[in-house]
Amino acid sequence: MLASFERGKNNWAANVSGVIGAGSAGAALGFPVCGVACGSIGAKTGVTLWAWATGVTGGF
């Protein structure tokens, strides 16, 4: 089943790199505000927003 998705919209490598990038960007934005706590919240928010945007645009 995964083979049928590799050439379509759902590419696991793109999903993994997207999640990592979104989490890193969120952490980078949150960390300077209040340290580790905001960095963690920023990372979670970044991943959530990435998943929402990918779902809305038909990336899944």
N, C-alpha and C positions, 0 to 999 in steps of 0.2 A: 504494500500500500504506500509506503513512503516513496518508493521509486516514482509513483505516478504524480507526486507533488513536487519533485525536484525541479521539473521544468516549468511548473506552474507558478502561481502566486506564492504558495507557501514553501519557502526555502529555509530549511533549518539553520543553515549557516548564517543567512541574513537575519533570521530571528534572534539567534544567540548574540551576534555582534550588535544588533539593534538594542537589545536589552542591556548589554554591558555598557554600550555608549550612553544610553539614557540614564542608567544608574550612576555612571561616572560623572556625567554632566550635572545631574541633580545634586550629587554629593559635593561637587566643586562649588556649586552655587550656595548650598546650605552651610557648609563648614565655616566660612568666614563670619557668618552671622552669629552663631553661638556654639561653635565647636562641634564635637562629635554628635551630640543629640540632633542638631539641625542638619548635619551632614547625612545622618541616617534617614531622617524624615525626607530630606531632599532626594536621596537615592530612591526611596520607595515611591515618592511622588513622580519622579522622572520616569520610572518604569511603568507606573500606572498610566501616565499621560501617553507614553509611547504605545502601550497596548491599546488604549482607546483610539488614538489617531490611526494606528495600523488597521484596527477593526473597522473603523468608519470608512476608510478609503479602500476597503476590500483587500487588504494585504493578507488576511488569514484565509 
